[in-house]
Amino acid sequence: MARKTNYSYIGIAFIVLVFGILFIPKIVDRLSSADVAREESRTQNIGLQTDNGDPLAYVLYNDEKRKVPAFSFTNQQGETISNKDYLGKVYVLEFFFTTCPSICPIMNRNLVTIQNQFPERQDFGIASITINPTFDTPEVLNAYAESYGVVNPNWHFLTGNKEAIYELANVGFNLFVAEDVEVAGGFEHSGNFALIDKEGYIRSRLDDFGNPKIYYYGLNETPNEDNGQKEEISILIQDINKLLNEHPY
């Protein structure tokens, strides 16, 4: 009986050996292929989350494409700059003030990051409009720009008539600004950026419901920051690229 049992073990071992030779390489190959497929799928999903390739939407007002209202202010070099100087350029617009103790430093660090993504593009610019023009003279704005490492010649820090600035912000862009002595710094404003195309139209990508986002959140400095708001600087950079490569209609 013991001899028969040994023969049985030998037979089973032989069958296992043949199975391993024939089928294990195929199983490994299929598993490897599945891993590649999963990796490709994951890469595609990341791409869809960051940029779906669709053209940017126009922001509408009374069913018409919203264009930047006419403006004319003085920049940090003492030059007169108007909305016409930005025609033919894609640009980002913000409202800020140099003595802001809270959100403005974050916004302008992010704008420097954006500036540095387009060092050779003469058709890209930024408009930073102060909401405290009494203090923010061209000299003050020039020193502020230098302190942040502003090198783009189309990045203008603008000052001028206070009523005109507040009208442009609150009515022209619907970007809230106000003077309030009870808040830190004495002024309130949104932390959003507007994106304008080469023809002067306000543009944005669509949200999850198919509506224009209108503005880009300018306060998160890193994608991992968790304050209840998604990081949007990276998608703003993508959307600037889209508009730079877009053919005018």
C-alpha positions in Angstrom: 0.0 0.0 0.0 2.8 2.4 0.8 4.4 1.8 -2.7 1.1 2.7 -4.4 0.7 5.8 -2.4 4.2 7.0 -3.4 3.2 6.4 -7.1 0.1 8.5 -6.6 2.2 11.4 -5.2 4.6 11.2 -8.1 1.7 11.3 -10.6 0.1 14.3 -8.9 3.4 16.2 -8.8 3.9 15.5 -12.5 0.5 16.9 -13.3 1.2 20.1 -11.3 4.5 20.5 -13.1 2.9 20.3 -16.5 0.2 22.7 -15.5 2.7 25.2 -14.3 4.8 25.0 -17.5 1.7 25.5 -19.7 -0.5 27.9 -17.9 1.4 30.1 -15.4 3.1 32.2 -18.1 -0.3 32.9 -19.7 -1.7 33.9 -16.3 1.2 36.3 -15.6 0.8 37.8 -19.0 -2.9 38.4 -18.5 -2.3 40.0 -15.1 0.4 42.2 -16.6 -1.9 43.3 -19.4 -4.7 44.0 -16.9 -2.2 46.2 -14.9 -1.3 48.2 -18.0 -5.0 48.6 -18.9 -5.8 49.9 -15.4 -2.8 52.3 -15.6 -4.0 53.6 -19.0 -7.5 54.0 -17.7 -6.2 55.9 -14.6 -4.1 58.2 -16.8 -7.1 58.9 -19.0 -9.3 59.7 -16.0 -6.7 62.2 -14.7 -6.7 63.9 -18.0 -10.5 64.1 -18.1 -10.5 65.6 -14.6 -8.0 68.4 -15.5 -8.8 69.2 -19.1 -11.6 67.8 -21.3 -10.4 69.5 -24.4 -13.6 71.5 -24.9 -13.3 75.2 -26.0 -14.0 77.7 -23.2 -17.4 79.2 -22.8 -18.4 82.8 -23.2 -19.9 84.5 -20.1 -23.3 85.8 -21.1 -25.2 88.9 -19.9 -28.8 89.3 -21.2 -28.0 86.5 -23.6 -25.1 88.4 -25.1 -21.4 87.6 -24.8 -20.0 89.7 -21.9 -17.2 92.0 -23.0 -14.8 93.9 -20.7 -16.2 97.4 -20.2 -14.0 100.3 -21.4 -11.5 101.5 -18.8 -8.5 103.7 -18.6 -6.1 103.9 -15.6 -2.4 104.7 -14.8 0.1 101.9 -14.4 3.1 101.5 -12.2 5.3 103.3 -14.7 3.0 106.3 -14.9 1.6 105.3 -18.3 -2.0 105.4 -19.3 -3.3 101.9 -19.9 -6.8 101.1 -21.3 -8.7 98.0 -22.2 -7.6 98.6 -25.8 -4.0 98.0 -24.8 -5.0 94.4 -24.0 -6.7 93.7 -27.3 -4.8 90.9 -29.0 -3.7 89.5 -25.7 -5.1 86.9 -23.3 -5.0 88.3 -19.8 -6.0 87.6 -16.2 -7.6 90.4 -14.2 -7.8 90.9 -10.4 -8.8 93.6 -7.9 -6.4 94.0 -5.0 -4.6 96.6 -2.8 -1.0 96.7 -1.7 -1.5 96.9 2.0 -3.9 94.0 2.1 -3.0 91.8 5.1 -4.8 88.6 4.0 -5.7 87.3 0.6 -3.8 89.7 -1.8 -0.3 88.2 -1.1 -1.7 84.7 -1.9 -3.4 86.0 -5.1 -0.3 87.7 -6.4 2.1 84.9 -5.6 -0.3 82.7 -7.7 -0.2 85.3 -10.5 3.6 85.2 -10.4 3.4 81.5 -10.8 1.1 82.0 -13.8 3.4 84.7 -15.2 6.3 82.3 -15.1 4.5 79.8 -17.2 4.4 82.1 -20.2 7.8 83.9 -20.3 8.0 84.1 -24.0 4.4 85.0 -24.8 4.0 88.6 -25.8 0.3 88.0 -26.2 -0.2 87.2 -22.5 -0.8 89.8 -19.8 -2.2 90.6 -16.3 -4.2 93.5 -15.0 -4.0 94.2 -11.3 -6.3 97.0 -10.3 -6.1 98.6 -6.9 -9.2 99.3 -4.9 -7.2 101.7 -2.7 -6.1 104.3 -5.3 -5.5 107.0 -2.7 -2.6 105.2 -1.2 -1.6 103.0 -4.2 0.2 105.6 -6.3 2.2 104.6 -9.4 5.4 104.7 -7.2 3.8 102.4 -4.5 2.6 100.0 -7.2 6.0 99.9 -8.9 7.7 99.0 -5.6 5.1 96.4 -5.0 5.5 94.9 -8.4 9.3 94.7 -8.0 8.9 93.0 -4.6 6.9 90.2 -6.2 9.3 89.6 -9.1 7.0 90.9 -11.8 8.9 90.8 -15.2 6.1 90.5 -17.7 5.9 93.9 -19.5 2.2 93.3 -20.0 1.5 93.0 -16.3 0.1 96.4 -15.4 -0.7 97.5 -11.8 -3.3 100.1 -12.3 -4.6 103.0 -10.2 -7.0 105.8 -11.0 -10.4 107.3 -10.1 -11.9 105.3 -7.2 -15.5 105.6 -8.5 -14.5 104.3 -11.9 -12.6 101.4 -10.4 -15.5 100.4 -8.1 -17.9 100.7 -11.0 -15.7 98.4 -13.1 -15.4 95.8 -10.4 -19.0 95.7 -9.0 -20.9 96.3 -12.2 -18.6 95.6 -15.1 -17.2 92.3 -13.7 -19.5 91.5 -10.8 -16.4 91.1 -8.7 -17.3 92.4 -5.2 -15.2 95.3 -3.8 -16.0 97.6 -0.9 -14.4 99.9 1.6 -15.1 98.7 5.2 -13.1 100.1 8.1 -14.2 97.2 10.3 -12.3 94.6 8.3 -8.5 94.0 8.3 -6.9 96.4 5.9 -10.0 98.5 5.5 -11.3 97.0 2.3 -13.2 93.9 1.1 -12.9 92.1 -2.2 -13.2 88.7 -3.8 -10.3 86.3 -4.2 -11.3 85.5 -7.8 -9.6 86.1 -11.2 -11.3 86.9 -14.5 -9.9 85.5 -17.7 -10.3 87.6 -20.9 -9.6 86.5 -24.5 -7.8 88.4 -27.2 -11.0 90.1 -28.3 -11.9 91.3 -24.9 -14.6 88.7 -24.0 -14.7 87.1 -20.5 -14.3 83.4 -20.8 -14.3 80.3 -18.6 -14.8 76.6 -18.6 -18.1 74.9 -17.7 -18.9 73.5 -14.3 -20.3 70.1 -13.6 -23.8 71.3 -14.5 -22.8 72.7 -17.8 -22.8 76.4 -16.7 -19.8 78.8 -17.1 -17.7 79.0 -13.9 -17.3 82.7 -14.8 -14.3 83.2 -12.4 -11.3 81.3 -11.2 -10.5 80.9 -7.5 -7.2 82.6 -6.8 -6.5 81.6 -3.2 -5.4 78.0 -3.0 -1.6 77.8 -3.5 -1.2 74.1 -3.8 -3.4 71.2 -5.2 -3.3 69.6 -1.7 -4.7 72.5 0.2 -8.0 71.7 1.8 -10.2 74.6 2.7 -13.4 73.5 1.0 -12.4 74.9 -2.4 -10.7 73.2 -5.2 -7.4 74.4 -6.4 -7.9 76.2 -9.7 -4.6 77.8 -10.6 -3.6 74.8 -12.6 -6.8 74.8 -14.6 -6.5 78.6 -15.2 -3.0 77.9 -16.7 -4.5 75.3 -19.0 -7.3 77.7 -20.0 -4.9 80.5 -20.7 -3.1 78.1 -23.1 -6.4 77.3 -24.8 -7.1 80.9 -25.5 -3.5 81.7 -26.6 -3.9 78.9 -29.2 -7.4 79.8 -30.1 -8.0 81.4 -33.6 -10.0 84.6 -33.4 -13.4 84.4 -34.8 
